[in-house]
Amino acid sequence: MFARIVATGMLLAATVGVGFAQEAAGIERGKTVFEHYCAPCHGAGRGDDGAPMLPGTHALHLKYRGEKSGLLEQRTDLPFEVIKAFVRNGVASMPPFRKTELTDEDLEAIAVYLAEAAKNPAALSE
Amino acid sequence: MAVLPPGVSSADFAFAIEQFATAVGRDWVLTTDEDLAPYRDHYSPVPLAEDELIPSAAVAPTTVEQVQAIVQTANQFKIPLYPISTGKNFAYGGPSPNLRGSVIVDLKRMNRVLEVNAERNFALVEPGVSYFDLYRHIQERGLKVWIDCPDPGWGSPVGNTLDRGIGYTMGFYRDHVGAQCGMEVVLANGEVMRTGMGAMPNGRAWQEYKYGFGPDPAGLFAQGNYGIVTKMGLRLMPMPEHWRTGLITVPKRRDLIPLVNTVNYLNDLCMIGDPWYGSPLRALLGNTEFREAATRRGGANEAEMDRFAAAADLHSWQVELQFYGSERTTLANWEYAKELMAQNVPGARLIDGESLPVPLTREQIEQTTGPYPTNMRRNITQGVPSLGIWKNLGRTEAFPDTWAQGHIGLFAVLPRSAEAVFEAQHVFADTLSDLGLQSGISAISTPLMWYQFAFLFSAGFSTGGGNAVATPEGKAKVRDGLNALLVKAAEHGWGEYRAAPYFQDAVAERYSFNDHVLRRFNETIKDAVDPNGILAPGRGGIWPRHLRGRRA
């Protein structure tokens, strides 16, 4: 009996460990994809040649006027479905992105990363 | 599926789709409306109607063999293909095809940087590699070579080159198709061909001597439709040790003539990078009287413009020069430029700019203060890809609730002389005014020297604001305006260097010397090498025999 409990406990710990590892890997993947495809417009850095922000961040900053952050990495309301709708259809001057550029799995990873990034602003992409 | 390829039955198309799936895997044959929506031209000036240039499907290979299989299937069913690299050719059609119902061959997944050589200064890349990708590859390895990138860095060096895109560093590298060095191409019959030294089975200088022996067909693939380019060599600029800038201003309107001639001299001796022309009189555009003088029909009055300049204590023209090399050579070249300018243009002001070791730090790239206000976009002068240019299309502080949804690029090729610039200023301003289109063209508009040996003059316009294309009528107005501009430019001997699919026939129509012998020659080749007309019908104004009736 004791052995079975120990074994079950080890299995649970291993499963939880795998879960953490998978989550961490998902966040890391999302960060990598975000930095590659999104951050050049939606990152936290300055814009080119005196622009106060990067173009996507600045556009959202002007759109929301303080109601929401212009920085996607500070948003908590961007689940996969919302991200997919904007990415696949484009909005305003942002064109749509194809599956060959960003798969649905990439978009899911971005959603996971953004949810995490909003909790930890110090780790924002530049 | 919303549309079928023209002349192809739904049964045949279904067979073809199955064969595409066999070649690349079912996940990478895209046929649903949702999956195909991003292949539309997001900035299309064409009304959303039955003639919108949308594809019937997209297929995304990862290997040359898969591209060959796609081509073979297309031949079997006579399906038009339209290859794209990264699909970011915005303002020139984006990923949308020339022929409605084409199958997009989306090469984005062919994304390998095959080689970067920092001793012999070249790269060999696949079409799905972006400027960002190539830049990261170089930076991660600490290689001392630069890329020459266009304003948006998300495009493909292969795709941009094949559309005759341009950059901002030294002249040879700015002309991207000129700086290509060796292509691998899947031909319309499915064979794989390599150009230049790549034609030797064991060629060892493929990226160093692009001609090989005999005719070099590589130029046919730029703005053409004779093959699908699957690899391309690119000459890379060695990273210089130093970057230096200087500003030259000249007082009078006619001083643009010796200014241009002197810059041409320096440029053609390969002593300067991309020169950035401008006019200090831009500061007066808010003045109604000056604005009227600068947009006067038939051209500005020279004496009147000089009076405005003198009254405001401003010079009429300026050029920002940049020098790449060592600290000493850049200084010597700048001193020589000043000497020439002082000699050729009396009254010229010669102002030292910045002098910085390369690579610039991030802080130096972001720095906006200097000895004088600059128009230079710092990232691209340093070969650093960026998307910062999108600030010109999005919301602004002045207009937070509206945005330019895109822009129509129209850049006329002009002789590299001030006289041609003076003429183009009023011809384009008057034409756009007659069409009721808002433009920023005036008697102080200046040319672009993206190409090493020609001027491009921007007669494009935004598709937002006063030229809004939110309605079919608005889009039609913009479309008709562009056609009118092309006609007017051709009357003056100026042609467009590049165009979106929808306008390529109209542009090609102007290159009509000797009863369109150039187009007839190109189409003779087309019929010979692509008898089924499967590759990008209509691209570059070249249509296969059975589709020539579709020429716009």
Interface residues (C-beta under 8 A of the other chain):
Chain A: H36 P40 C41 R46 G47 D48 D49 G50 A51 L54 P55 G56 H58 A59 L62 K63 R65 R88 N89 G90 A92 S93 P95 P96 F97 R98 K99 T100 E101
Chain B: W28 L30 E34 D35 A37 P38 Y39 R40 H42 Y43 A58 A60 T86 G87 K88 F90 G94 P95 D106 K108 R109 G128 F132 G153 W154 E366 T368 R377 R378 N379 S386 L387 G388 I389 W390 K391 L393 G394 R395 T396 E397 P400 W403 A404 Q405 G406
